[in-house]
Amino acid sequence: METINWHEFEKVELRAGTILEAIYFPQARKPAYKLKVDFGPLGVKSTSAQITSHYTTEELPGRQVVAVVNFPPKQIANFMSEFLVTGFADENGEIVLASIDKPVPNGSKLI
């Protein structure tokens, strides 16, 4: 594992956001959803997330997530991803979302 200093960590914009919409993304190479997430003062942003094993499109709206919002946009099939939602791989390599256990304002920075 490579170590980083505090200044390097501060460059990563890990922010809280609330999922507004989740729809299936059939054009993605691996099963994925398109997510629209409200980051408060940072606005509503979209991403693609390979989280179909543990979550349905119906249960995701209203859920708060932790996301990296300062990566450059990335083209995924016919879709532009604007941020990276964070999570952990389970024992089968399927992603479980990193979550917030009590509501915080959208756009809050992880400190």
Secondary structure, 3 states (H helix, E strand, C coil): CCCCCHHHHHCCCEEEEEEEEEEECCCCCCCCEEEEEECHHHCEEEEEECCCCCCCCCCCCCCEEEEECCCCCEEECCEEECCEECEEECCCCCEEECECCCCCCCCCECC
